[in-house]
Amino acid sequence: MIAIGSDHGGFELKQTVIGYLEKKGIAYKDFGCYDKNSCDYPVFGKAAAKAVASGECEKGIVFCTTGLGISMAANKVPGIRCAVCQDCYSAKMTRLHNDANMLALGGGIVGPNLAVEITETFLNTPFSGEEKHCRRIGMLET
């Protein structure tokens, strides 16, 4: 299951990605927000991140206007490695090398078609498991 969260600035892009997940039959849990009224990104970024950190959800995708603020909120939760991606190469590499468990997208930065491609790349790229990458990820946790 994929944890999903956004603020008002990422709401529309979140809806696009939800449509993609539904089309592919990928289960998700939406932690809000649920409309375009102004709200606080840390509430929704942390809620989605806690679901990933606890194991309730396998991965997470969060959205705000730039992806930056909500990624910072998600990364405050121990065990979360949330990467802001604006292209497919970054999404691929953050999975291969960083074993990122959350993706952040900016509704004001990334268009809907690219967001779907980035999401697909992120969800379908496995972690390489190479020793050097495991070691480096371990260093992030301490």
Secondary structure by P-SEA (a helix, b strand, c coil): cbbbbbcccaaaaaaaaaaaaaaacbbbbbccccccccccaaaaaaaaaaaaaaccccccccccccaaaaaaaaacccccbbbbbccaaaaaaaaacccccbbbbbcccccaaaaaaaaaaaaaccccccaaaaaaaaaaac
